[in-house]
Amino acid sequence: MSETPNLSLSLSLSLSLSLSLSLSLSLPLPLPLPLPLPLPLPLLLLLPSQAQKHVTVNEALVTLDAIAQISLRSRSLANPPSEFDDGDCYAVPAGAEGNWSGADGMLAIASNGGWIFMTPHDGWIAWIADELQSATRVAGQWILGMLAGAQNGAAAHFMIGETEYDIVAGDSQTVGLEIPADSVVFACSARVVEEVTGTMSSWSLDVEDGSITFGSGMGVQEQSYCTGILSQPTAVYTNKSVRVSPMDGSFTGGKLRLEAHFYRISLPV
């Protein structure tokens, strides 16, 4: 009889400890934040007890979708666009404002009504949609038309300059397209977008000083074209302005789309 209270107290303590342990195990533990991967892509890892796992997963999927085959809408917008779709990707230029402020040089990827920012790495290749050209990331810059590069900064590029030109009444006229100095030109092609009119029977395409001719006797009807391929690549050491000229008459109007195709180098640093 004298040991009964002790037994009761022991059972009570045991039950209390068991209940306390049970309650402790059933309470949610504090959740640590997702951790970034120690890899070039700073994607977030899921943790075992993480709440709202879908948020982390969805953000990672949007990021991967944007950079797996990078297509940049633009690299020249200083302010975020007012309308965009998830996955739209932009290269943020220096001095960007608004929601891109402080993200100079980064990629801005649209996600869930906002923006995810990522630092692009050297060697990444992107298509720039509003320029219709590919670019390679080198030393923190997007370099157009890069064919090859060296560790000392030297590089080879193949590039295209383009313009659309409304022909004005008169004779020979430059079209606002230049072949840059220190380049090797392969061709200057053209397409008649709107019929070339006037008293001439055809037209020619060359540079203003007459040193390079890309074609003559070109057709005037819409969709006529000039391939403009030179018989041999020609080195250009000063800027050359592209020119159109009427043959056997004069112009009154028309519209041309023109492209200069040329090779350039970057010097070693």
C-alpha positions as CSV (number, residue, x, y, z in Angstrom):
1,M,0.0,0.0,0.0
2,S,2.8,2.4,0.8
3,E,4.3,2.0,-2.8
4,T,1.1,2.8,-4.7
5,P,1.5,6.6,-4.7
6,N,5.0,6.2,-6.2
7,L,3.7,3.9,-8.9
8,S,0.9,6.4,-9.7
9,L,3.3,9.3,-9.8
10,S,5.7,7.3,-12.1
11,L,2.8,6.4,-14.5
12,S,1.7,10.1,-14.5
13,L,5.2,11.3,-15.3
14,S,5.6,8.7,-18.0
15,L,2.3,9.6,-19.6
16,S,3.2,13.3,-19.4
17,L,6.5,12.8,-21.1
18,S,4.9,10.6,-23.8
19,L,2.3,13.2,-24.5
20,S,4.9,16.0,-24.5
21,L,7.0,14.0,-27.0
22,S,4.0,13.2,-29.1
23,L,3.0,16.9,-29.3
24,S,6.5,18.0,-30.0
25,L,6.8,15.6,-32.9
26,S,3.5,16.7,-34.4
27,L,4.4,20.4,-34.4
28,P,5.8,21.7,-37.7
29,L,9.6,22.5,-37.6
30,P,10.9,25.9,-38.7
31,L,11.5,25.7,-42.5
32,P,14.9,26.8,-43.8
33,L,15.0,28.8,-47.1
34,P,15.8,26.9,-50.3
35,L,19.5,26.8,-51.0
36,P,21.1,27.9,-54.3
37,L,23.0,25.2,-56.3
38,P,26.8,25.8,-56.4
39,L,26.6,25.7,-60.2
40,P,26.6,28.3,-63.1
41,L,22.8,28.3,-62.9
42,P,21.7,29.6,-59.5
43,L,18.6,27.4,-59.3
44,L,17.1,26.7,-55.9
45,L,17.1,23.2,-54.3
46,L,14.1,21.7,-52.7
47,L,14.4,20.9,-49.0
48,P,12.7,17.9,-47.3
49,S,10.2,19.9,-45.2
50,Q,9.8,22.9,-47.5
51,A,6.4,24.4,-47.8
52,Q,5.0,25.5,-51.2
53,K,7.5,23.4,-53.2
54,H,5.7,24.3,-56.4
55,V,6.9,27.9,-56.1
56,T,10.6,26.9,-56.2
57,V,10.0,24.3,-58.9
58,N,8.0,26.6,-61.2
59,E,10.6,29.4,-60.9
60,A,13.4,26.9,-61.8
61,L,11.4,25.6,-64.8
62,V,10.7,29.1,-66.1
63,T,14.4,29.9,-65.8
64,L,15.5,26.7,-67.5
65,D,13.0,27.2,-70.3
66,A,14.3,30.8,-70.9
67,I,18.0,29.9,-71.1
68,A,18.1,26.4,-72.6
69,Q,17.9,28.0,-76.0
70,I,18.3,31.7,-75.3
71,S,16.2,34.0,-77.4
72,L,16.5,37.6,-76.3
73,R,13.6,39.8,-77.2
74,S,16.0,42.7,-77.1
75,R,19.3,43.9,-75.5
76,S,18.6,47.6,-75.9
77,L,15.4,48.3,-73.8
78,A,16.3,50.6,-70.9
79,N,12.8,50.1,-69.3
80,P,10.9,46.9,-68.8
81,P,8.1,46.3,-71.4
82,S,4.6,47.0,-70.2
83,E,3.3,43.8,-71.7
84,F,5.1,40.5,-71.6
85,D,4.6,36.7,-71.3
86,D,6.1,34.3,-68.9
87,G,9.5,33.2,-70.3
88,D,10.2,36.4,-72.3
89,C,13.9,37.1,-71.9
90,Y,15.7,40.4,-72.2
91,A,19.4,41.4,-71.8
92,V,19.4,44.4,-69.4
93,P,21.5,47.2,-70.8
94,A,23.6,49.6,-68.7
95,G,21.5,52.3,-67.0
96,A,18.3,50.3,-67.0
97,E,15.4,51.8,-65.0
98,G,12.2,50.8,-63.3
99,N,12.0,47.1,-62.2
100,W,15.3,46.5,-64.0
101,S,17.2,49.1,-62.1
102,G,20.5,47.7,-60.7
103,A,20.3,44.7,-63.0
104,D,22.8,46.0,-65.6
105,G,24.2,43.2,-67.7
106,M,21.9,40.5,-66.4
107,L,19.1,38.5,-68.1
108,A,15.6,39.5,-67.1
109,I,13.2,36.6,-67.4
110,A,9.5,37.3,-67.1
111,S,7.8,35.1,-64.5
112,N,4.4,35.3,-62.8
113,G,3.9,39.0,-63.5
114,G,7.4,39.9,-62.4
115,W,11.1,39.3,-63.3
116,I,13.7,36.8,-62.4
117,F,17.3,38.0,-62.9
118,M,20.3,35.8,-63.9
119,T,23.9,36.6,-64.7
120,P,24.9,35.2,-68.2
121,H,28.2,33.5,-68.4
122,D,31.0,33.8,-71.0
123,G,30.4,31.3,-73.8
124,W,26.6,31.5,-73.8
125,I,25.1,32.0,-77.2
126,A,21.8,33.9,-77.7
127,W,19.5,34.8,-80.6
128,I,18.6,38.5,-80.5
129,A,15.1,38.7,-82.0
130,D,14.9,42.4,-82.7
131,E,18.2,42.4,-84.5
132,L,17.8,39.0,-86.2
133,Q,21.4,38.1,-85.2
134,S,23.1,35.6,-82.9
135,A,25.5,36.9,-80.2
136,T,28.1,35.2,-78.0
137,R,28.8,36.4,-74.4
138,V,32.4,37.3,-74.1
139,A,34.0,39.3,-71.3
140,G,30.7,40.6,-70.1
141,Q,29.5,41.7,-73.5
142,W,27.2,40.3,-76.2
143,I,29.3,40.0,-79.4
144,L,27.5,39.8,-82.7
145,G,28.5,37.3,-85.5
146,M,31.4,35.8,-83.6
147,L,33.0,32.9,-85.5
148,A,36.1,32.3,-83.4
149,G,38.0,33.8,-80.5
150,A,41.3,33.7,-78.7
151,Q,42.3,34.0,-75.1
152,N,44.1,37.3,-75.9
153,G,40.9,38.9,-77.0
154,A,41.3,38.5,-80.8
155,A,38.2,37.4,-82.6
156,A,36.7,36.8,-86.1
157,H,33.2,38.0,-86.9
158,F,30.9,37.7,-89.9
159,M,28.3,40.4,-89.9
160,I,25.4,41.8,-91.9
161,G,24.3,45.5,-92.0
162,E,20.8,46.2,-93.3
163,T,18.5,49.0,-94.3
164,E,15.3,49.7,-96.2
165,Y,15.5,52.7,-98.5
166,D,12.8,54.8,-100.3
167,I,14.1,55.9,-103.6
168,V,13.7,59.6,-104.3
169,A,13.3,61.3,-107.6
170,G,16.6,61.9,-109.3
171,D,19.8,60.2,-110.2
172,S,22.4,58.3,-108.1
173,Q,21.8,58.3,-104.4
174,T,23.3,56.7,-101.2
175,V,20.9,54.5,-99.3
176,G,22.0,55.0,-95.7
177,L,24.0,51.7,-95.5
178,E,27.7,51.7,-94.9
179,I,30.4,49.0,-95.2
180,P,32.7,49.7,-92.2
181,A,36.4,50.4,-92.4
182,D,38.8,47.5,-91.8
183,S,36.4,44.9,-93.1
184,V,36.3,42.4,-95.9
185,V,33.1,42.6,-98.0
186,F,31.7,39.5,-99.7
187,A,28.4,40.9,-101.1
188,C,25.7,43.5,-100.9
189,S,22.3,42.1,-101.7
190,A,19.1,43.8,-102.5
191,R,15.4,43.1,-103.0
192,V,12.8,45.4,-104.7
193,V,10.1,45.9,-102.0
194,E,8.1,48.3,-104.1
195,E,8.5,48.7,-107.9
196,V,11.3,51.0,-108.9
197,T,9.8,53.7,-111.2
198,G,11.2,56.4,-113.5
199,T,12.5,56.8,-117.0
200,M,15.4,54.3,-116.4
201,S,15.2,50.7,-117.7
202,S,17.1,49.2,-114.8
203,W,19.4,50.1,-111.9
204,S,22.9,49.4,-110.5
205,L,24.3,48.8,-107.0
206,D,27.8,49.9,-106.0
207,V,29.6,52.1,-103.4
208,E,29.7,55.9,-103.7
209,D,33.2,56.2,-104.9
210,G,32.7,53.6,-107.6
211,S,35.4,51.3,-106.3
212,I,33.2,48.3,-105.8
213,T,30.2,47.2,-108.0
214,F,27.7,44.7,-106.7
215,G,25.4,44.5,-109.7
216,S,24.0,46.3,-112.8
217,G,21.0,45.9,-115.0
218,M,18.8,45.0,-112.0
219,G,15.1,44.5,-112.5
220,V,12.5,47.1,-111.4
221,Q,9.5,44.9,-110.7
222,E,8.5,44.1,-107.1
223,Q,10.5,41.1,-105.8
224,S,13.3,41.6,-108.3
225,Y,16.7,41.1,-106.6
226,C,20.4,41.5,-106.7
227,T,22.6,38.8,-105.1
228,G,25.6,41.2,-105.2
229,I,28.2,38.5,-104.6
230,L,31.7,39.7,-105.5
231,S,34.0,37.6,-107.6
232,Q,36.5,37.8,-104.8
233,P,36.2,39.2,-101.2
234,T,37.4,42.8,-101.1
235,A,39.2,44.6,-98.3
236,V,37.8,47.9,-97.2
237,Y,40.0,50.3,-95.3
238,T,37.7,53.3,-95.1
239,N,33.9,53.5,-94.7
240,K,32.1,52.9,-97.9
241,S,28.5,54.2,-98.5
242,V,26.3,51.9,-100.7
243,R,24.7,53.6,-103.7
244,V,21.9,52.9,-106.2
245,S,22.0,54.5,-109.6
246,P,19.4,54.5,-112.5
247,M,20.6,53.2,-115.8
248,D,19.6,55.1,-119.0
249,G,17.3,57.5,-117.2
250,S,16.3,58.7,-113.8
251,F,14.4,57.5,-110.7
252,T,10.9,58.7,-109.6
253,G,10.3,56.3,-106.8
254,G,10.5,52.7,-105.4
255,K,11.7,50.9,-102.3
256,L,14.6,48.6,-101.7
257,R,15.7,46.3,-98.9
258,L,19.5,46.1,-98.8
259,E,22.0,44.0,-96.9
260,A,25.8,44.3,-96.7
261,H,27.6,41.0,-95.9
262,F,31.1,41.4,-94.5
263,Y,33.9,40.0,-92.3
264,R,35.6,41.8,-89.4
265,I,38.2,41.1,-86.8
266,S,38.8,42.2,-83.2
267,L,42.4,42.9,-82.3
268,P,44.1,41.2,-79.4
269,V,44.2,43.3,-76.2
